[in-house]
Amino acid sequence: MKTLKPAFIITLLSLIVVITVLGCSKGKTENKLQGRWSRVFVDDLNNTSLVEDWEFMDDKSLRIHSVNPGVADTNYIEGMYTVASYKEVALSGDAFPTNYLGSWRITKINKEVLVIAKEEGGLNLLEFVKD
C-alpha cells in the first residue's frame, strides 16, 4: 500500500487554503452586495409600515430608501460604502444616521440574505432579503 509523502500533503493543504482565500475575496463580496436589499425588522415582523431598503450601487454609493408611515412618497438618503475585506463593509456620509456610520461585519451574505453586525455603542444587527 502506498503512503502519501509529506511534501504532497503540504502542497495539497496549501492549495486548499489558497482556493478558500480566493473564493472569499473582497471583489466577490462587492458583487454580492450590489443591488437592492429590503430590511427585515425582526423585532417587529407584524408592522408593515416599517420600510427600509438599502441599495448598493456600482459607483460605491449607498442609498437608503425609506417610507414614513402616513406619507405616500419614498425618500432616500445617500452616502458611500467601502468593502474593506470580504467580511467587512464601512459606511460613510453626512446624511446617514450616526448609528449607521462606521464599520459593519458581514456575518452572512448570499444571493438572498444579508446580515450585518456592528458592536460599536452596543450590538446592532441588521437583516435583509434581496429584492
PyRosetta script that sets phi, psi and omega in degrees:
from pyrosetta import init, pose_from_sequence

init()
pose = pose_from_sequence("MKTLKPAFIITLLSLIVVITVLGCSKGKTENKLQGRWSRVFVDDLNNTSLVEDWEFMDDKSLRIHSVNPGVADTNYIEGMYTVASYKEVALSGDAFPTNYLGSWRITKINKEVLVIAKEEGGLNLLEFVKD")
pose.set_psi(1, 133.9)
pose.set_omega(1, -179.6)
pose.set_phi(2, -79.2)
pose.set_psi(2, 145.1)
pose.set_omega(2, 172.9)
pose.set_phi(3, -112.8)
pose.set_psi(3, 149.9)
pose.set_omega(3, 179.8)
pose.set_phi(4, -78.6)
pose.set_psi(4, 138.4)
pose.set_omega(4, 179.2)
pose.set_phi(5, -78.0)
pose.set_psi(5, 145.1)
pose.set_omega(5, -179.9)
pose.set_phi(6, -56.3)
pose.set_psi(6, -37.2)
pose.set_omega(6, -180.0)
pose.set_phi(7, -63.5)
pose.set_psi(7, -38.8)
pose.set_omega(7, 178.3)
pose.set_phi(8, -65.9)
pose.set_psi(8, -42.6)
pose.set_omega(8, 180.0)
pose.set_phi(9, -63.5)
pose.set_psi(9, -43.5)
pose.set_omega(9, 179.0)
pose.set_phi(10, -63.6)
pose.set_psi(10, -42.5)
pose.set_omega(10, 178.3)
pose.set_phi(11, -62.9)
pose.set_psi(11, -43.1)
pose.set_omega(11, 179.4)
pose.set_phi(12, -63.6)
pose.set_psi(12, -45.8)
pose.set_omega(12, 178.3)
pose.set_phi(13, -63.5)
pose.set_psi(13, -39.8)
pose.set_omega(13, 177.8)
pose.set_phi(14, -62.9)
pose.set_psi(14, -41.2)
pose.set_omega(14, 178.5)
pose.set_phi(15, -63.4)
pose.set_psi(15, -41.1)
pose.set_omega(15, 178.1)
pose.set_phi(16, -62.9)
pose.set_psi(16, -42.8)
pose.set_omega(16, 178.6)
pose.set_phi(17, -63.4)
pose.set_psi(17, -44.8)
pose.set_omega(17, 179.7)
pose.set_phi(18, -61.9)
pose.set_psi(18, -44.6)
pose.set_omega(18, 179.3)
pose.set_phi(19, -63.3)
pose.set_psi(19, -40.3)
pose.set_omega(19, 178.8)
pose.set_phi(20, -63.8)
pose.set_psi(20, -45.3)
pose.set_omega(20, -179.6)
pose.set_phi(21, -65.0)
pose.set_psi(21, -44.0)
pose.set_omega(21, 179.6)
pose.set_phi(22, -66.8)
pose.set_psi(22, -33.0)
pose.set_omega(22, 179.2)
pose.set_phi(23, -69.9)
pose.set_psi(23, -21.3)
pose.set_omega(23, -179.0)
pose.set_phi(24, -110.7)
pose.set_psi(24, 45.9)
pose.set_omega(24, -174.0)
pose.set_phi(25, -80.8)
pose.set_psi(25, 161.4)
pose.set_omega(25, 177.9)
pose.set_phi(26, -60.7)
pose.set_psi(26, -42.1)
pose.set_omega(26, 179.5)
pose.set_phi(27, -62.8)
pose.set_psi(27, -37.4)
pose.set_omega(27, 178.4)
pose.set_phi(28, -65.4)
pose.set_psi(28, -39.7)
pose.set_omega(28, 177.1)
pose.set_phi(29, -64.7)
pose.set_psi(29, -42.6)
pose.set_omega(29, 178.1)
pose.set_phi(30, -58.8)
pose.set_psi(30, -43.0)
pose.set_omega(30, 179.1)
pose.set_phi(31, -64.1)
pose.set_psi(31, -40.6)
pose.set_omega(31, 179.3)
pose.set_phi(32, -67.9)
pose.set_psi(32, -35.1)
pose.set_omega(32, -178.8)
pose.set_phi(33, -68.1)
pose.set_psi(33, -36.9)
pose.set_omega(33, -172.6)
pose.set_phi(34, -59.6)
pose.set_psi(34, 138.0)
pose.set_omega(34, -178.5)
pose.set_phi(35, 120.9)
pose.set_psi(35, -170.0)
pose.set_omega(35, -175.5)
pose.set_phi(36, -107.8)
pose.set_psi(36, 131.2)
pose.set_omega(36, -178.0)
pose.set_phi(37, -121.0)
pose.set_psi(37, 131.1)
pose.set_omega(37, 176.9)
pose.set_phi(38, -93.7)
pose.set_psi(38, 126.4)
pose.set_omega(38, 179.7)
pose.set_phi(39, -72.8)
pose.set_psi(39, 138.3)
pose.set_omega(39, 176.2)
pose.set_phi(40, -104.8)
pose.set_psi(40, 116.5)
pose.set_omega(40, 179.1)
pose.set_phi(41, -86.3)
pose.set_psi(41, 85.6)
pose.set_omega(41, -172.1)
pose.set_phi(42, -64.6)
pose.set_psi(42, -23.1)
pose.set_omega(42, 178.9)
pose.set_phi(43, -81.7)
pose.set_psi(43, -8.5)
pose.set_omega(43, -179.3)
pose.set_phi(44, -150.5)
pose.set_psi(44, 61.4)
pose.set_omega(44, -175.0)
pose.set_phi(45, -61.9)
pose.set_psi(45, -26.8)
pose.set_omega(45, -177.3)
pose.set_phi(46, -82.4)
pose.set_psi(46, -10.8)
pose.set_omega(46, -178.4)
pose.set_phi(47, -86.9)
pose.set_psi(47, 101.3)
pose.set_omega(47, -178.2)
pose.set_phi(48, -82.4)
pose.set_psi(48, -5.6)
pose.set_omega(48, 179.3)
pose.set_phi(49, -81.4)
pose.set_psi(49, -13.1)
pose.set_omega(49, 177.4)
pose.set_phi(50, -83.0)
pose.set_psi(50, 111.0)
pose.set_omega(50, -179.9)
pose.set_phi(51, -131.1)
pose.set_psi(51, 124.4)
pose.set_omega(51, 176.6)
pose.set_phi(52, -149.6)
pose.set_psi(52, 118.0)
pose.set_omega(52, 178.3)
pose.set_phi(53, -116.1)
pose.set_psi(53, 137.0)
pose.set_omega(53, 176.5)
pose.set_phi(54, -107.9)
pose.set_psi(54, 128.6)
pose.set_omega(54, -179.9)
pose.set_phi(55, -118.6)
pose.set_psi(55, 109.0)
pose.set_omega(55, 177.9)
pose.set_phi(56, -87.1)
pose.set_psi(56, 115.7)
pose.set_omega(56, -175.7)
pose.set_phi(57, -93.6)
pose.set_psi(57, 161.0)
pose.set_omega(57, 179.0)
pose.set_phi(58, -60.4)
pose.set_psi(58, -31.4)
pose.set_omega(58, -175.4)
pose.set_phi(59, -87.4)
pose.set_psi(59, 17.5)
pose.set_omega(59, 178.9)
pose.set_phi(60, 72.5)
pose.set_psi(60, 14.6)
pose.set_omega(60, 173.5)
pose.set_phi(61, -92.4)
pose.set_psi(61, 153.5)
pose.set_omega(61, -180.0)
pose.set_phi(62, -127.7)
pose.set_psi(62, 125.3)
pose.set_omega(62, 175.4)
pose.set_phi(63, -109.4)
pose.set_psi(63, 130.1)
pose.set_omega(63, 175.3)
pose.set_phi(64, -108.3)
pose.set_psi(64, 108.0)
pose.set_omega(64, -180.0)
pose.set_phi(65, -89.7)
pose.set_psi(65, 138.7)
pose.set_omega(65, 176.6)
pose.set_phi(66, -145.1)
pose.set_psi(66, 156.5)
pose.set_omega(66, 176.5)
pose.set_phi(67, -120.1)
pose.set_psi(67, 124.6)
pose.set_omega(67, 176.1)
pose.set_phi(68, -85.9)
pose.set_psi(68, 132.4)
pose.set_omega(68, 178.9)
pose.set_phi(69, -54.9)
pose.set_psi(69, 132.3)
pose.set_omega(69, -180.0)
pose.set_phi(70, 87.5)
pose.set_psi(70, -4.9)
pose.set_omega(70, 179.4)
pose.set_phi(71, -114.3)
pose.set_psi(71, 129.5)
pose.set_omega(71, -174.7)
pose.set_phi(72, -74.7)
pose.set_psi(72, -33.0)
pose.set_omega(72, -173.5)
pose.set_phi(73, -82.1)
pose.set_psi(73, 146.0)
pose.set_omega(73, 171.7)
pose.set_phi(74, -88.4)
pose.set_psi(74, 136.1)
pose.set_omega(74, 174.1)
pose.set_phi(75, -118.2)
pose.set_psi(75, 165.5)
pose.set_omega(75, 177.2)
pose.set_phi(76, -145.8)
pose.set_psi(76, 155.2)
pose.set_omega(76, 171.9)
pose.set_phi(77, -116.8)
pose.set_psi(77, 152.3)
pose.set_omega(77, -174.3)
pose.set_phi(78, -129.5)
pose.set_psi(78, 141.0)
pose.set_omega(78, 176.3)
pose.set_phi(79, -150.6)
pose.set_psi(79, -156.8)
pose.set_omega(79, -177.3)
pose.set_phi(80, -124.9)
pose.set_psi(80, 156.6)
pose.set_omega(80, 173.0)
pose.set_phi(81, -132.7)
pose.set_psi(81, 150.7)
pose.set_omega(81, 178.0)
pose.set_phi(82, -134.6)
pose.set_psi(82, 129.5)
pose.set_omega(82, 174.9)
pose.set_phi(83, -89.3)
pose.set_psi(83, 106.9)
pose.set_omega(83, -177.2)
pose.set_phi(84, -78.2)
pose.set_psi(84, -35.0)
pose.set_omega(84, 176.3)
pose.set_phi(85, -155.4)
pose.set_psi(85, 178.3)
pose.set_omega(85, -178.2)
pose.set_phi(86, -67.7)
pose.set_psi(86, -8.7)
pose.set_omega(86, 179.8)
pose.set_phi(87, -122.1)
pose.set_psi(87, 12.3)
pose.set_omega(87, -175.9)
pose.set_phi(88, -145.5)
pose.set_psi(88, 133.9)
pose.set_omega(88, 176.3)
pose.set_phi(89, -129.1)
pose.set_psi(89, 137.6)
pose.set_omega(89, 179.9)
pose.set_phi(90, -113.8)
pose.set_psi(90, 137.1)
pose.set_omega(90, 179.6)
pose.set_phi(91, -110.8)
pose.set_psi(91, 139.3)
pose.set_omega(91, 177.8)
pose.set_phi(92, -144.2)
pose.set_psi(92, 154.1)
pose.set_omega(92, 177.8)
pose.set_phi(93, 146.0)
pose.set_psi(93, 141.0)
pose.set_omega(93, -177.0)
pose.set_phi(94, -66.8)
pose.set_psi(94, -26.6)
pose.set_omega(94, -175.2)
pose.set_phi(95, -82.0)
pose.set_psi(95, -19.5)
pose.set_omega(95, -177.1)
pose.set_phi(96, -72.0)
pose.set_psi(96, 145.8)
pose.set_omega(96, 172.3)
pose.set_phi(97, -60.1)
pose.set_psi(97, 147.6)
pose.set_omega(97, -176.2)
pose.set_phi(98, -55.1)
pose.set_psi(98, -38.5)
pose.set_omega(98, -177.7)
pose.set_phi(99, -71.4)
pose.set_psi(99, -11.2)
pose.set_omega(99, 176.1)
pose.set_phi(100, -89.8)
pose.set_psi(100, -22.2)
pose.set_omega(100, -176.6)
pose.set_phi(101, -70.8)
pose.set_psi(101, 150.6)
pose.set_omega(101, 175.1)
pose.set_phi(102, 105.1)
pose.set_psi(102, -163.4)
pose.set_omega(102, -172.1)
pose.set_phi(103, -92.5)
pose.set_psi(103, 131.5)
pose.set_omega(103, 178.7)
pose.set_phi(104, -117.1)
pose.set_psi(104, 138.1)
pose.set_omega(104, 175.7)
pose.set_phi(105, -89.0)
pose.set_psi(105, 128.1)
pose.set_omega(105, 176.5)
pose.set_phi(106, -84.8)
pose.set_psi(106, 109.9)
pose.set_omega(106, -178.8)
pose.set_phi(107, -92.6)
pose.set_psi(107, -23.4)
pose.set_omega(107, 176.3)
pose.set_phi(108, -155.7)
pose.set_psi(108, 135.2)
pose.set_omega(108, 174.0)
pose.set_phi(109, -152.6)
pose.set_psi(109, 129.8)
pose.set_omega(109, 172.5)
pose.set_phi(110, -151.1)
pose.set_psi(110, -163.2)
pose.set_omega(110, -177.4)
pose.set_phi(111, -69.4)
pose.set_psi(111, -17.6)
pose.set_omega(111, -174.1)
pose.set_phi(112, -118.9)
pose.set_psi(112, -26.9)
pose.set_omega(112, -170.8)
pose.set_phi(113, -131.6)
pose.set_psi(113, 140.2)
pose.set_omega(113, 173.1)
pose.set_phi(114, -132.4)
pose.set_psi(114, 128.7)
pose.set_omega(114, 175.4)
pose.set_phi(115, -130.0)
pose.set_psi(115, 125.7)
pose.set_omega(115, 178.2)
pose.set_phi(116, -125.5)
pose.set_psi(116, 150.2)
pose.set_omega(116, -178.1)
pose.set_phi(117, -137.1)
pose.set_psi(117, 147.4)
pose.set_omega(117, 178.7)
pose.set_phi(118, -138.7)
pose.set_psi(118, 130.3)
pose.set_omega(118, -176.6)
pose.set_phi(119, -99.4)
pose.set_psi(119, -10.6)
pose.set_omega(119, -177.9)
pose.set_phi(120, -65.2)
pose.set_psi(120, 122.5)
pose.set_omega(120, -179.8)
pose.set_phi(121, 73.4)
pose.set_psi(121, 22.7)
pose.set_omega(121, -176.1)
pose.set_phi(122, 107.8)
pose.set_psi(122, 158.6)
pose.set_omega(122, -177.1)
pose.set_phi(123, -73.5)
pose.set_psi(123, 126.7)
pose.set_omega(123, 176.3)
pose.set_phi(124, -125.4)
pose.set_psi(124, 118.2)
pose.set_omega(124, -177.5)
pose.set_phi(125, -120.5)
pose.set_psi(125, 123.8)
pose.set_omega(125, 179.3)
pose.set_phi(126, -119.3)
pose.set_psi(126, 135.8)
pose.set_omega(126, 179.9)
pose.set_phi(127, -120.8)
pose.set_psi(127, 141.4)
pose.set_omega(127, -177.2)
pose.set_phi(128, -136.6)
pose.set_psi(128, 155.2)
pose.set_omega(128, 168.7)
pose.set_phi(129, -121.0)
pose.set_psi(129, 147.2)
pose.set_omega(129, -176.9)
pose.set_phi(130, -74.0)
pose.set_psi(130, 135.0)
pose.set_omega(130, 175.3)
pose.set_phi(131, -78.8)
pose.dump_pdb("model.pdb")
